[in-house]
């Protein structure tokens, strides 16, 4: 089986809640997503999705995905999409860095592998654990009162894990954490995610001011060294996210005891192949994980679901259903939230069928 064609569509994904806000005054109202297709000479087609959270979150941006595909795609024609390790080696040789460009291709090739093997991707990634996985809900940055008010709404939808977007004025963030924590019930989990937004002394101050609150502190500062310094002065469980972008820094963080949980994003690491490597390493080191991506719709959510569903439950801290945040559905068969949980499809591959009318015209075509 050989790759005959690589193509991509551009799809806009507006938000149900109109705006998503996080640290530093950053916000997004419409996500620019790239749906990647890989077609083989046998007629099998696999799909992946890459959706950066704007150009100001990670070193990734939507037009960069499509430009990178035009650069990388010709090197992959004629390759066997089922040979994932070999394919990733070839991608890394042809294009240094830019893992987010490679992610959609890698996911699409896992979709092809599953279809050709007549198995769901989660079974190929290690096996299906249980019937479903629990989800977290991100609470966009607003006033303390408004953010606290969202907890009851989201709990009514079944969520029991809440990711509070902080990383702004420390005094306001302290109030946000206290206000939301006051609304929690037994069994709820709260994460204060600063998305690199605090300076080191601010992060230490916030952690001390909420010392009595049952809360996880996530990625308080920009650099790994700053986060490690905060971690060493913090009594709360600690999560790293933006700094963890390859196996080397993951091993360093483990050696430094820099985290209790790590957030692994598929496109940040370059696709399911490399995220699975990181996931399995975390399991062997006893580190729990949030498994997700930067953003996306139905196809990204399907990939996340297969990765999460193939992870031992004791190491799955949380995952997410991005397709429930947006107003546009791009594929049939994608996981749907049911009482705060979702399940990976039991159909071969990702188990999705793209809605071609929604995807619109092809904007990248390599054959």
N, C-alpha and C positions, 0 to 999 in steps of 0.2 A: 504494500500500500504506500503510495507516494502523495505528497502535497502537490496539488495541481494549481491552486489559486488561494490567495489570501486577500480578503477584502474587509471593508469596515463601513459602518453607518454612524452618523452623528445624530444623537437623540437628546432633546432637552427634557429635563425632569423637574418640573415645578414642585414645590413643597405644599403639602396640605396646610401647614401652619404658616405659610407665606415666607417666613424668614427663619434661618438658622444662624444663631450668633454664638461666638465663643471668644476666647481671650484676645486682648488687644484691639477690640472694636471690629474684629473681622466678622463678616456675615456673607451669606449666600442666599439667594432667592430661587434661582434656577440652576440646576446642575447640568453641566455639559458632559455627557457620557458618550463613550465610543464602544460600539458593539462590534467585536471582531469575529469574522468568520474564517474558518480554514476548510477548504474543500479538497477532497481527494479524487484521484482518477477513478475510484470505484463508485463515486457518487455520494459517499458519506460526507456530511458537513458537520463540523463542530463549532460551537460558539463560546465566546468569552466576553467579558465586559471590564472596562477600565474607566473609572470616574474619579479623577482627582478632586479634592475638596478645595477647589480654586487654586490659583498659582502661588498662594501665600501661606500654605500649610506645610506641605512637604516639597522637596525638589521635584515637582511634577506639575504639568499643566496640560489641559485638554488638547490644544493644538499640537503640543509636543508628542502626544501619543500617536497622532495621525502622521506627523512628519517622521517620527521614528519608525513607524510601520513601513513607510515608503523606502526608508534606508535599509531596514533589516529584512523585509519580506523577500527580495530576490535571492538572498543567500539560503533561503529555506525551501525553495521550490525543488521538488524531486526528493526531498527527505521523507523518511517514514515518520508520521506524526505520533505513532505509538511508542517510539523509542525516546521516551521523555528525557532521560539523562543525557543521551547523545545529542538530542535536539537543543537542550539548554546549554550544553558545552559549545555547540555551534553558534547559538545566539550570542553567548558571551565573547566568543572569538571575533564575531562579525561586528559587534557594537559594544564598546566598553561602557560599563555603567548603565544608566537609564533603565533600571529594573522594571519600572512601571510600563514601559513600552513593550516589554517581553511578556508581561503578565497575561494580557488578553489572549495572546497566541498560545501560551502554555495551558491556560484554562480550556481553550477550544480543543487542544490536542488531548487533554484528559477526557473531554466529552466524546471525542472520536474513539479513544481507547475503550471507554465504557460501552459505546454503541457496538464496536466490533467484537467485544468480549461478551456482550449481552449481560452486562453487570452495571449496577449503579456505581458512580464514582466513589461514593463513601466506602463501598466494599473493597475497591481497589486501593483506597488510601489506608486500609487497615482493618475494616470491618465496622458494622453498624452496632452502636451501643444503645440499647433501650429503644423506646418508641419515639422520643422526641428530645429536644434540648430547650433549656430555659433561655429567655432573652432579657437583655437590659433595654432600658429606654433612656435616651439622652434628653436632658432638660436644657433647652436653649437658654442662653444668658439673658436674664431680665432682672427686675427688682426682686429682692428677697421674698416679698409677699406673693408676687406673681409666680415665681418658681415653686414656692411651697404649695400654691394652689393647684399646680399641675399634678402633684403626687396622687391625689385621690382620683383624678381623671385617668391617669395611666394605670393605677392599681385596678380600677374597674375594667380595664382592658386586659388584665391578667399579669401585668408586669410586677415583679417583686425586687428587681434590681434597677437602681436609678443612678445614672451618670450625670452629675451636676456640673454644668459648665461654669467654671470660675476663672481665675487668672486675670482679674481686673484689679480695682482698688481693694487693697487688703481689708480695710474696714467693712466695705460692702460685702466682700467675699465671706468674711467671718459671719456676718449677719445672714448671708445666703445659706451657709452650712447649718447654722443653728435653726433657722426657720424651716428648712426642709427636714432636718433630723427630727424636729418636733412632730412631724406628720407621719413618721415611720411607725410600722407595726412589727411585732415579733416575726422574724423570718425575712424581713426586708434587708437589703444591703444597699449602702450608699457609698458612692465614689465621688470625690471632689477632684475633677479633672481640670487642671490649670492649663493644659496644652502649651506649656513652656512660658506662660504669661507672667510669672512672678520673678523678680530679682531675688537672689539667694536670701538676703536678710528678711524680705517680705514673706517668703515661704516659711522660714523658721518661725516668724511671728505668728502667722496664721495657724500653723500646726500647734503652737503652744496655746493659742487662744481657744482652740477647739479640742484641747487635750482630753476632755471628758466625753467627747462625742464619738460614737461608734462609726467611724468613717475611714475609708481608704483614701490615701493621697496619691494622685496620679500626675506624673511628669510635671513637677512644679516649675522647673527652670529650663533654660534653653540647652545648656550643655550637660553632658554626662557627669562631669566633675562637679558642677554645681548641684545637680540632683543627688549625687553621692554624699556631698557635704550636708545637705538637708536631711537625707535619710539617716545619717549618723547622729542627728539631733532630734529625731522624730520618733515618737512612740507608736505611731499608727502603722498599720499594714501599708506597704509601699508598692506602687505600680510604675513601671517604666514603659514608655510607648515610643515617642518620636525618635529617641536615640538608638533604638534597637533595630538595625537594618541589615545585619548579617550575622553569621555564626560567630565570628570573632568577637564582636562586642557582646554578644549573648554569653559567651564563655567568660569574658572579663567580668561582666555584671554578676555572674554566679560566683566567681572567685572573690569578688569584692563584697559579697552579700548585699548587693545594691538594690535588691527588689524581693518582694514576696510573690508578685504576680507580674506577668509581662503581657503586653498587648501586641499581638502579631497581626499585621495587615498584609493581605495577599499581594497587592500591587507594590507595596513598599519593599517586599522581599523578592519580587520578580515572578510570582505565579504560585500555583499549588505545589509544584515540585519542590521548590526551595522552602516554602512555608511548611510543607510536611517534614522536611529535614529539621527545621527549627522546632516544630511541634514535637517530634519524636525525641529530640535532644532535651527539650524541657521536661518531658515525661521521665526520661532517664535521670534527670537531675532533681526531680521532685518539685518543679516550678509550675504553678497553675497559670492558666492563660485565658485572656480574652481573645477570641478568634474572630476576625472581621476583615474589612477592607476600608479604604478611605471613604467611599460612598458608592452608590450605584442603585440599580433597579432590580428587576426580576432575575436577570442572569447572574449578576454579582451576588445576589442573595442566595441563589441556588448553589453557587460555588462555596459560599460561606457555610451553608447548611451541610453540605457533604463533608467539608473539613471538620466542622464541629461535631457532626454525628459520628465521625470515625475516631473521636478522641475519648480516651477513658474518662468517664464522668467526674471522677475525683480531681482531675486536672483541668476541667473545663470550668473556669470561673464564670464566664458569660460569653454570649455572642449576640448578634443583632439581625434584625429583619429590615433592611433599608427600604425594601419595596413597599412597606407600610407607611413610610414617611412621604412618599411622592405620589403625584396624581396621575401619572402615566404608567400603564402596564405595557411592557415590551414583549412578554412571552407567556404562553400557556404552560401550565404545569409547574410553575414556580412555587416554592414553599409559601404558605400563608400562615399568619399568626392565628393560633387558637389558644385562648386563655393564657397569653404570655409565653407561649412555647411554639416551636416550629419543628418540622420533620423534613429530612431530605427525601427526595423522590425515590421510589422503588423501581422506577423505569430505568432502562439502560442509559448510560452517560449521565449528564446532568438532569435528564428527565424533562427538558424544556423544549418548546416549539416556538421559535420567534414569530411575532406578529409582523409579517413583512410590510403590511400596510402602515403600521406605526413606525417601523424603522426608516421607511422612506428610501431616498436614493442612496446609492453607493458613493462614498466620498473618497475611498481608497480602493484601488483595484490592481492587484499584482498577479500576473499569470505568465 
